[in-house]
Amino acid sequence: MKQVNKLLKQIPGARKLARIPVARKLAKRLGIISGNRDFLLEMLPKNSVGAEIGVHTGGFSALIINFVKPSKFHLIDPWKYEVSETFSDALYGGKAKGGQSELDARYEAVLRKFQVLIDSGKVEVNRGTSEEVAQNFPDEYFDWVYIDGNHLYEYAKQDMELYLKKVKVGGYLTGDDYTEGGWWKGGVKKAVDEMIETQNVKLVEIRNSQFILKKTER
């Protein structure tokens, strides 16, 4: 990444060019942006206060840090292994062959990855369920929240309702896996569709399984 950034600095207008499709494809091959979420990274406001629910190993967290450059970024994840057969295809269930030890290792790896930013106060790692951690934040605290936690309908619905309160008016509630099917049986899509119909949000965009909602006045 350092070599790529150094190269970009040597090319006049390279950072502006990174916005156009050809350069975006090149950047994607170099691992600079997330292919199906690049538009989302470009949309989130710079120097903002944000949160990511469902951190896994921190891969997308790093992209958010590099492109959005949040002034304060909260990483929220229980890193808890789910033993139920319901989660047999989940990254924190059956796909985590090492069980809870593997989840603990992911958590420790995230701490190491962002240690400098944690020490500076720009990143805060919150290990706990999204419901538990939500109590730590005042209402209308975040400029945006990205939700990629438990995808089952009841949990996705709970995350969206809890964190909508924590987002400022004009801020964004966004997330992953707005799709039919999956091991979560379309739970995220159902929760998002219901929120659009019943809550003070405006649909901004749905693309590449990503949803973007903007909080509005009641």
C-alpha positions as CSV (number, residue, x, y, z in Angstrom):
1,M,0.0,0.0,0.0
2,K,2.8,2.4,0.8
3,Q,4.4,1.7,-2.5
4,V,1.1,2.3,-4.3
5,N,0.5,5.6,-2.5
6,K,4.1,6.7,-3.2
7,L,3.6,6.0,-6.9
8,L,0.2,7.8,-7.0
9,K,1.8,10.9,-5.5
10,Q,4.4,11.0,-8.4
11,I,1.6,11.0,-11.0
12,P,0.0,14.4,-11.6
13,G,-3.7,14.2,-11.0
14,A,-3.6,10.6,-10.1
15,R,-5.9,11.0,-7.1
16,K,-8.5,12.7,-9.3
17,L,-8.1,10.0,-11.9
18,A,-8.8,7.4,-9.3
19,R,-12.4,8.5,-9.5
20,I,-12.8,7.4,-13.1
21,P,-13.7,3.8,-14.0
22,V,-10.4,2.8,-15.7
23,A,-8.3,3.9,-12.8
24,R,-10.8,2.4,-10.4
25,K,-10.3,-1.0,-12.0
26,L,-6.6,-0.6,-11.6
27,A,-6.9,0.4,-8.0
28,K,-9.2,-2.6,-7.4
29,R,-6.6,-5.0,-8.7
30,L,-4.0,-3.4,-6.4
31,G,-6.4,-3.9,-3.5
32,I,-7.0,-0.2,-2.9
33,I,-10.8,-0.3,-3.1
34,S,-13.5,-2.9,-2.5
35,G,-15.0,-3.8,-5.9
36,N,-18.7,-4.0,-5.1
37,R,-18.5,-1.3,-2.4
38,D,-16.3,1.4,-3.9
39,F,-19.3,3.6,-4.6
40,L,-20.2,3.4,-0.9
41,L,-16.7,4.4,0.2
42,E,-16.8,7.4,-2.1
43,M,-20.2,8.5,-0.8
44,L,-19.5,8.4,3.0
45,P,-18.5,11.8,4.3
46,K,-14.9,12.5,5.0
47,N,-13.7,13.3,8.6
48,S,-16.9,11.9,9.9
49,V,-17.9,9.8,13.0
50,G,-18.9,6.3,12.0
51,A,-19.3,2.7,13.0
52,E,-19.1,-0.7,11.5
53,I,-21.2,-3.5,13.0
54,G,-19.7,-6.8,12.1
55,V,-15.9,-6.4,11.7
56,H,-14.7,-10.0,11.1
57,T,-11.0,-9.6,10.4
58,G,-11.1,-5.8,9.7
59,G,-10.6,-5.9,6.0
60,F,-13.4,-3.5,5.1
61,S,-12.6,-1.5,8.2
62,A,-9.2,-0.8,6.7
63,L,-10.7,0.4,3.5
64,I,-13.1,2.7,5.3
65,I,-10.1,4.2,7.2
66,N,-8.1,4.7,4.0
67,F,-10.8,6.3,2.0
68,V,-13.3,7.9,4.4
69,K,-10.7,8.9,6.9
70,P,-13.2,9.1,9.8
71,S,-12.3,11.4,12.7
72,K,-13.7,8.7,15.0
73,F,-14.4,5.1,13.9
74,H,-16.1,2.5,16.2
75,L,-15.6,-1.2,15.3
76,I,-18.4,-3.3,16.9
77,D,-18.4,-7.1,17.0
78,P,-18.8,-9.7,19.7
79,W,-16.4,-12.1,18.0
80,K,-18.6,-14.8,19.5
81,Y,-18.8,-18.3,17.9
82,E,-22.3,-19.4,17.2
83,V,-22.8,-23.2,17.7
84,S,-26.4,-23.4,16.4
85,E,-26.9,-25.3,13.1
86,T,-28.7,-22.1,11.9
87,F,-25.2,-20.5,11.5
88,S,-23.5,-23.5,9.8
89,D,-22.7,-21.3,6.8
90,A,-21.8,-18.1,8.7
91,L,-18.3,-16.8,9.1
92,Y,-18.8,-16.8,12.9
93,G,-20.5,-20.2,12.9
94,G,-19.8,-23.3,10.9
95,K,-17.2,-21.6,8.6
96,A,-15.1,-20.8,11.7
97,K,-13.5,-24.3,12.0
98,G,-11.5,-23.3,15.0
99,G,-14.6,-22.4,17.0
100,Q,-14.3,-19.7,19.7
101,S,-10.5,-19.8,19.6
102,E,-10.6,-18.7,16.0
103,L,-13.0,-15.8,16.8
104,D,-10.7,-14.7,19.7
105,A,-7.7,-14.8,17.3
106,R,-9.6,-12.6,14.8
107,Y,-10.3,-10.1,17.6
108,E,-6.6,-10.0,18.7
109,A,-5.6,-9.6,15.0
110,V,-7.9,-6.6,14.6
111,L,-6.4,-5.0,17.7
112,R,-2.9,-5.4,16.3
113,K,-3.9,-4.2,12.8
114,F,-5.3,-0.9,14.2
115,Q,-3.1,-0.5,17.2
116,V,-1.7,2.9,16.2
117,L,-5.1,4.3,15.5
118,I,-6.5,2.9,18.7
119,D,-3.7,4.5,20.6
120,S,-4.4,7.9,18.9
121,G,-8.1,7.6,19.8
122,K,-9.3,7.6,16.2
123,V,-10.4,4.0,16.3
124,E,-12.2,2.3,19.2
125,V,-12.8,-1.4,19.2
126,N,-16.1,-2.4,21.0
127,R,-16.3,-6.1,21.7
128,G,-19.9,-6.9,22.5
129,T,-23.2,-7.4,20.8
130,S,-24.5,-4.5,18.8
131,E,-27.4,-4.2,21.3
132,E,-25.0,-4.0,24.3
133,V,-22.7,-1.5,22.6
134,A,-25.5,0.8,21.4
135,Q,-26.1,1.8,25.0
136,N,-22.6,3.5,25.0
137,F,-23.6,6.1,22.4
138,P,-25.9,9.1,22.7
139,D,-28.7,9.5,20.2
140,E,-27.8,11.3,17.0
141,Y,-24.0,10.7,17.6
142,F,-23.0,9.1,14.3
143,D,-22.7,10.5,10.8
144,W,-23.1,7.0,9.4
145,V,-23.3,3.4,10.5
146,Y,-22.5,0.4,8.3
147,I,-24.4,-2.8,9.4
148,D,-22.9,-6.2,8.5
149,G,-23.7,-8.2,11.7
150,N,-26.1,-11.0,12.3
151,H,-28.2,-11.3,9.1
152,L,-31.2,-13.1,10.5
153,Y,-34.3,-10.9,10.2
154,E,-34.9,-10.2,13.9
155,Y,-31.3,-9.2,14.5
156,A,-31.0,-7.1,11.3
157,K,-34.2,-5.3,12.3
158,Q,-33.0,-4.7,15.8
159,D,-29.7,-3.3,14.6
160,M,-31.4,-1.0,12.2
161,E,-33.9,0.3,14.7
162,L,-31.3,0.7,17.5
163,Y,-28.7,2.5,15.3
164,L,-31.2,4.7,13.4
165,K,-31.6,6.5,16.8
166,K,-27.9,6.9,17.0
167,V,-27.5,8.5,13.6
168,K,-27.9,12.2,13.1
169,V,-30.7,13.6,10.9
170,G,-29.2,13.7,7.4
171,G,-26.8,10.9,8.3
172,Y,-26.7,7.4,6.7
173,L,-27.7,3.9,7.8
174,T,-26.1,1.5,5.3
175,G,-25.0,-2.1,5.1
176,D,-24.4,-5.3,3.3
177,D,-26.2,-8.3,1.9
178,Y,-29.5,-6.8,0.8
179,T,-30.4,-10.0,-1.1
180,E,-32.9,-12.8,-1.3
181,G,-31.9,-16.1,0.0
182,G,-28.6,-16.8,1.7
183,W,-28.4,-18.7,5.0
184,W,-30.2,-15.7,6.5
185,K,-33.2,-16.3,4.1
186,G,-33.4,-12.7,3.0
187,G,-33.6,-11.3,6.5
188,V,-31.6,-8.2,5.8
189,K,-33.7,-7.3,2.7
190,K,-36.9,-7.8,4.7
191,A,-35.7,-5.6,7.5
192,V,-34.6,-2.8,5.1
193,D,-37.8,-2.9,3.1
194,E,-39.8,-2.6,6.3
195,M,-37.7,0.3,7.6
196,I,-38.2,2.2,4.3
197,E,-42.0,1.8,4.8
198,T,-42.2,2.6,8.5
199,Q,-39.3,4.7,9.7
200,N,-38.0,8.3,9.0
201,V,-35.6,7.3,6.3
202,K,-35.2,7.9,2.6
203,L,-33.8,5.3,0.2
204,V,-30.6,6.7,-1.4
205,E,-29.4,3.6,-3.3
206,I,-29.4,-0.2,-3.5
207,R,-26.5,-1.5,-5.5
208,N,-24.3,-4.6,-5.4
209,S,-26.2,-5.9,-2.4
210,Q,-25.4,-2.7,-0.5
211,F,-28.2,-0.5,0.9
212,I,-27.9,3.2,1.7
213,L,-30.7,4.9,3.7
214,K,-30.6,8.6,4.8
215,K,-32.2,9.6,8.1
216,T,-34.8,12.3,7.6
217,E,-36.9,14.5,9.9
218,R,-40.0,12.9,11.2
